[in-house]
Amino acid sequence: GEYEDYLVLRSSMSGESWHLNVDVNAEQNVENVDTRDSNASSGATILAKNSLGQNQNNQNWTFFTVIPGEQITWTGANNTLWGAIDNWDLGRAPALTDKIVIPAGCTNYPVFDTGREVGDLNIMPGAKVSLNGFNLTVTNELKVAGDLIADATETITVITDLDMTGGNFEAARSTLLLAGVDTRTVKLDNLNYYRIMIGPDVSEVDFIDGFYATELRCEVPTGTKTLTFASGKKFTLRDLYLLGSTDSPSILLRSSNPGTSWLLEVNGHRDVRGVNVSDSDARPGLTIPASYSVNNSGNYNWTFDAEVSTWNGNVNNRFHDPNNWSTGTVPGPGTRVFVDGPNPLTITGTVTILELTIGGGDDAPKVTVNADLEVRENVTLLNNGTLIWNKPGTANNLFIHDGALLTHSQNTATEVYKIDLAIGNAVEIDAGGVIDVTGMGFKGQRNFPPGPGAVGTYGGVSSTHYRADPPPWTVYGSVLAPTNLGSCAAETAHDGGGAVIIKAAKHIRHDGAIYANAYSSATYYSASGGSVWLKTGKLYGIGTIEARAQDVTTTMGGGGRISLVATNKYVDFSQFTGYVTARGSHQSPAFTNANDAGTGTIYWEAGPEEEGKGKVILKNYNKWRTGYTDFPSYTDEVANEADFVVFFVQDGAKMRLRDDFTVGNVWVSSTNELLDLNFKTLYVNAEEHDFPPDTVINYGEIVWWVRPPGTVMFFW
């Protein structure tokens, strides 16, 4: 019910009980009710806040009054459930008017099981709250001196003030919404955030500390809003959206100490219009172009009159035709290029520009790059934007936002089109952002090496049906540095996966999807997966990486090749938790049978490992009748590349030699896997060890490294 407007609960016959059985684990929220003749004795005691019924023939009910501003403290005595009464010192769950304290030293800490709205919330040092994918709304003050943990796309709404001093925030892909009205004081304590949004009714936000965020967004189409930044503090952003009025600036950016600079570093997308800004030193990052805006003095690295060259494509699709551009001139090395309209753009000659932004509106703009492209700052793909990048290119940063696509064109009989990028700084693929070259490899009935139609083989061997003679299904290409396209299947529209090669000096944050899978227009004849090779200082995120064959009913394809290399010597892959597969086909509709298709290869090289001394994973998910993964490659092999690589054969995979081969070591996980020597010699640069029984077949010879007598010094 509502205050003084009670929800009335009555028996159909006055004086006779009506029965209520509440599960002991049920979360209770009973408030402002007027109940009579209720017998709840068969279940949990019902706690009724600010309600009537104390002397009204109710059994197993407890009536109590909640005093606004009362402190309630978490004990965690029972479990992690917020709504369990035994977890709170007052023997009840929190009310909206309570001041909630989460102290240190508890056995259990709250893990949300639904969205929560609370009044005041104070997470003390040493304590923690896990949102677990659910939203949190705080109607009064939120203080975090302990841990606040998000793990998905939660929204944390703060209606009044926020103090993160001394705390830790695991942001995941969450949104911090600063809401309410009037002025908000925000202490973000130089922590990392994903998205910070300013609510529509807030008149002013005072940022007391610096912070890092993937995105800061403030939209003020009418009225005015002031954002005040602490002087001398640094505010680091990937993307900045300040969307004020184009009639008169409606977003005011100010220093807490007028005349003293606040530092702003923006390295990604900058969409700034309708602002009045002062004392902003943006020199740590990229230049911020601001349209319909006012330079109110003391600003550095802002441009208030820069003209962006916008593509209209009114004449044709050619980049080098000046009549296709809003400026009437062809963009050059100092030009920021924006493409958001429906007319396609094609680059056929060498181009150097300052920045390239595609998408962001209702149209679906498409840019095709068929020549060398150098972008000196950022390539940014926004929602609905598509970039078909067919030739080698360079950029300082590459950002792929939710709803954006990076791909290359369809190949036919030869390797012509690939994504092959050298990125000077970072690549960031947001959740919903996609690199997809599925089916963009060798086209149906065109194989690798060139030959008549067959089922696709690349990293893994395909099944036997319709193989040509001589066999074109032999594995090919590099295991450590894959660049080849995937092979086709026996008919048209059964196409191999394409190739994605990206080298980024600093990091790749991957929360989206990278697909280099096979494609078939039918339910049979799978081509092979293609290539994904990522080489970067650090790889992290939760994204998907696939270079697999397609699941079909018959005639299975082999898996592709994936290589993930971290070059920072202090970095491993512990912060990348995404799904990675280069498997072969699984037979539909049951998906329990690989029907002789072999898995491809996945190479992992962490920073602490020296170049060429990582590990190769062969896994096909324990499917019945898994096919083979052959070594060495028939063609395009890189000689001796696996000499110090450790191979792990697991989850039903089968490793087979097609010729003599040298490895750093090889491990077979269980009797469910095979190492088929195929009467060849396997040279192993490690001391001899055992294999599970009956997992090594068709013996030729295994030549192990033998420790010489005396002192041995290793310099691998």
Secondary structure, DSSP 8 states (H G I E B T S, - for coil): -BTTB-EEE--SSTTS-EE----TT----EESEEE-SEE-TTS--EEEET-B-TTSS-BSEEEE---TT-EEEB--SS-S-TT-GGGBTTSS---TT-EEEE-SS-SS--B-SS-EEESEEEE-TT-EEE-TT--EEESS-EEESSEEE--SS-EEEESS-EE-TT-EEE-TT-EEEE-SSEEEEEE-TT-EEEEEEE-TTEEEEEE-S-EEEEEEEEE-SSS-EEEEE-TT-EEEEEEEEEE--SSS--EEEEESSTTS-EEEEE-S-EEEESEEE-SEE-TTS--EEEES-EE-SS-BSEESS---EEB--SS-SBTT-GGGBTTSS---TT-EEEE-SSS-EEE-S-EEESEEEE--SSS--EEEE-S-EEEEEEEEE-TT-EEEE-S-EEEEEEEE-TT-EEE-----SS----EEEEEEEEEEE-TT-EEE-TT-SS-TT--SSS-S-----SSS---STT--SS-----BS-SSS--------SSTTEE---EEEEEEEEEEEE-SEEE---EESSSS------EEEEEEEEEEBS-EEE------SSS-----EEEEEE-STT--STTB---EE------TTT--B-TT----EEEEE-TTS-TT--EEEEE-TT-BT---EEES-SBS--TTTTTT-EEEEETT-EEEESS-EEESEEEE-STTSEEE-TT-EEEESS------TT-EES--EEEE----SS------
